Amino acid sequence: MLDATNSPPDGIQPSPTHPRTTRRVEPVLIDTNELAAMLNMSASWIYREAAKLGLKGYKLGKGRNAKVLYKKTEVLKWLEQQKIR
């Protein structure tokens, strides 16, 4: 517990691996709805067209509860390749 001076009690040092500031961590994987919003397309378009266009997803699970996720770095790389030159 910190006292009024915001220093830890004697003998206790703050952990260097757990800083006190909160940082937002960017997601590595995004789902189909997030990808659709990112590309301004519908989720059904993503399911239907993405693989045909070379944007590969990762299927997690089976059947109706399966989820397709995409690596954000791969999406950004793919998007850069779509640029009209």
C-alpha positions as CSV (number, residue, x, y, z in Angstrom):
1,M,0.0,0.0,0.0
2,L,1.3,3.5,-0.8
3,D,1.4,6.2,1.8
4,A,0.6,9.9,1.2
5,T,4.0,10.4,-0.5
6,N,3.2,7.7,-3.1
7,S,6.2,5.7,-2.2
8,P,6.1,2.0,-1.3
9,P,6.5,0.9,2.3
10,D,10.1,0.2,3.5
11,G,11.7,-2.8,1.8
12,I,9.0,-3.1,-1.0
13,Q,10.0,-2.1,-4.5
14,P,7.7,-1.7,-7.4
15,S,8.0,-4.5,-9.9
16,P,9.8,-3.5,-13.1
17,T,7.6,-6.0,-15.1
18,H,4.4,-4.5,-13.8
19,P,4.5,-0.8,-14.2
20,R,1.8,1.3,-12.5
21,T,0.6,2.9,-15.7
22,T,-2.0,1.1,-17.8
23,R,-1.1,0.6,-21.4
24,R,-3.6,-0.5,-24.1
25,V,-2.4,-3.6,-25.8
26,E,-3.3,-3.9,-29.5
27,P,-4.9,-7.2,-30.4
28,V,-2.9,-9.6,-32.5
29,L,-6.0,-11.3,-33.9
30,I,-9.2,-9.7,-35.0
31,D,-12.5,-11.4,-35.7
32,T,-14.6,-11.2,-38.8
33,N,-16.8,-8.4,-37.6
34,E,-13.7,-6.3,-36.7
35,L,-12.2,-7.0,-40.1
36,A,-15.4,-6.1,-41.8
37,A,-15.5,-2.7,-40.0
38,M,-11.9,-2.1,-40.8
39,L,-12.5,-2.7,-44.5
40,N,-15.9,-1.0,-44.5
41,M,-17.5,-4.3,-45.9
42,S,-20.1,-6.6,-44.5
43,A,-19.2,-9.7,-42.5
44,S,-20.9,-11.9,-45.1
45,W,-18.6,-10.4,-47.8
46,I,-15.6,-11.2,-45.6
47,Y,-16.7,-14.9,-45.2
48,R,-17.5,-15.2,-49.0
49,E,-14.6,-13.2,-50.6
50,A,-11.6,-12.9,-48.3
51,A,-10.0,-16.3,-48.9
52,K,-10.5,-15.8,-52.7
53,L,-8.6,-12.6,-52.5
54,G,-5.7,-14.0,-50.6
55,L,-6.7,-13.0,-47.1
56,K,-6.4,-16.1,-45.1
57,G,-8.1,-16.6,-41.7
58,Y,-7.5,-19.0,-38.8
59,K,-10.5,-21.2,-37.9
60,L,-10.8,-21.9,-34.2
61,G,-13.4,-24.5,-33.2
62,K,-15.8,-26.6,-35.2
63,G,-19.3,-26.4,-36.5
64,R,-21.6,-23.5,-35.8
65,N,-19.5,-22.2,-32.9
66,A,-16.3,-22.0,-35.0
67,K,-14.7,-18.6,-35.1
68,V,-12.5,-17.2,-37.9
69,L,-9.8,-14.9,-36.8
70,Y,-7.3,-12.9,-38.8
71,K,-3.8,-11.7,-37.9
72,K,-3.9,-7.9,-37.9
73,T,-0.4,-7.7,-39.3
74,E,-1.3,-10.0,-42.2
75,V,-4.4,-7.9,-42.9
76,L,-2.4,-4.7,-43.0
77,K,0.2,-6.3,-45.3
78,W,-2.6,-7.6,-47.6
79,L,-4.2,-4.2,-47.6
80,E,-1.0,-2.5,-48.6
81,Q,-0.7,-5.0,-51.5
82,Q,-4.2,-3.9,-52.7
83,K,-3.0,-0.3,-53.2
84,I,-3.6,1.0,-56.7
85,R,-0.3,2.1,-58.2
